[in-house]
Amino acid sequence: MSKILITGGAGYIGSMLCTKLLQEGHSVTAVDLLKYDKGSLNHLYFNKKFKLICDDIRKVSLMKKLIRQHDIIIPLAALVGAPLCEKFKKDALSTNLGSIKTLCKLATKKNKIIYLTTNSGYGIGEKNKYCDENSPLKPISLYGRTKCDGEDLVKSKIKNFVCFRLATVFGHSYRMRSDLLVNNFVYTTVKKKKLTLFEPHFRRNFIHVRDVVNAIIFTMKNFNKMKNNVYNLGLSSANISKIMLAKKIKNQYKKLQIKIVKNRKDPDKRDYFVSNKKIEKKGFKAKISLEEGISELIQIFTNDKNKVINNY
Ligand SMILES: NC(=O)c1ccc[n+]([C@@H]2O[C@H](COP(=O)([O-])OP(=O)(O)OC[C@H]3O[C@@H](n4cnc5c(N)ncnc54)[C@H](O)[C@@H]3O)[C@@H](O)[C@H]2O)c1
């Protein structure tokens, strides 16, 4: 069993990951400032193999001690999303990139690093572009740039790493995010019964948060065959446009009205088809469908208004 350090362990992905890794018998230390949901790890404190350190990952002395004590490091702590990073530029740089620089200085060959970045820099301004891991990344936001620069650092400085370029994540987590596209569309559907779409044919790739967790566990089990590589990580059947997504939601929520607005531009210029073949060839395939995710999200937003938490 491994000793695992997860920064941002109380977050949307982190809280689901900590839970599953403990269920699998690993020892997990989470470091998190609990910026959003203070209760997302409440269900784990009973477990003797779990520890939360409520502190700032930018403290070098803290990270030095923790990196030495753990085998696997999964750095998730970040200011996540373009609007949040625009609002807090200095913190975005020091958290998203500064902490990765520190990690690269402190990690030894004993450490295995699994780093999550975003595929959002693919396909910018190019309609229906097909993207694999060799396609150029052209991030337009500060958020995207910090994550791409973080990936470059990890690739050049870390001895044992796996990087994932994630699709947009959806589904339930102990720390909910309703600013992610699928989650947001379902939340708006339940609240307003109406979705207003602009640039409705822009295509994106999506993945359920439990499939992200499953991919990380698969990577830990198959580290030697996966290592020192970058992989796109998304659900291959979920390379779909905003209008297709809205129609999938309407299939399950008949009262929904979909309104298309012309002459309004989406500031997010992604319009792409992302290939996940590289990781699928290694033996991992995301499986949880958009339909399953939409169904659980309808229940959540209908029954619990406290689950509406945005990052900005
Ligand atoms: N959710 C997605 O769609 C998605 C897609 C691509 C990549 N990612 C990456 O996955 C990672 C996790 O994303 P998420 O969706 O879980 O985000 P999140 O905002 O839910 O989680 C981030 C966590 O980091 C913590 N944090 C922030 N600054 C900190 C600091 N200085 N010290 C300690 N803790 C701090 C926050 O309290 C929060 O719990 C991020 O690195 C993100 O870039 C996420």
The ligand as an ORCA input file, in Angstrom:
! r2SCAN-3c Opt
* xyz 0 1
  N     -12.438     20.070    -12.773
  C     -11.999     20.102    -14.035
  O     -12.804     20.116    -15.014
  C     -10.504     20.094    -14.322
  C     -10.110     19.989    -15.658
  C      -8.755     19.996    -15.945
  C      -7.817     20.067    -14.912
  N      -8.218     20.161    -13.622
  C      -7.169     20.267    -12.578
  O      -7.481     19.403    -11.488
  C      -7.069     20.010    -10.266
  C      -8.229     20.008     -9.280
  O      -9.333     20.720     -9.815
  P     -10.738     20.790     -9.066
  O     -11.786     20.869    -10.101
  O     -10.804     19.704     -8.049
  O     -10.630     22.229     -8.360
  P     -11.104     22.746     -6.921
  O     -11.117     24.240     -7.004
  O     -12.352     22.054     -6.504
  O      -9.942     22.268     -5.939
  C      -8.769     22.983     -5.674
  C      -8.477     22.855     -4.181
  O      -7.214     23.490     -3.940
  C      -7.297     24.165     -2.698
  N      -6.291     25.233     -2.704
  C      -6.216     26.309     -3.520
  N      -5.134     27.050     -3.218
  C      -4.487     26.411     -2.210
  C      -3.282     26.663     -1.482
  N      -2.516     27.732     -1.744
  N      -2.903     25.791     -0.516
  C      -3.675     24.705     -0.224
  N      -4.821     24.419     -0.884
  C      -5.219     25.253     -1.859
  C      -8.734     24.686     -2.621
  O      -9.117     24.919     -1.265
  C      -9.517     23.548     -3.289
  O     -10.025     22.645     -2.333
  C      -6.550     21.406    -10.608
  O      -5.147     21.386    -10.609
  C      -7.101     21.663    -11.989
  O      -6.274     22.526    -12.745
  C      -9.549     20.174    -13.298
*
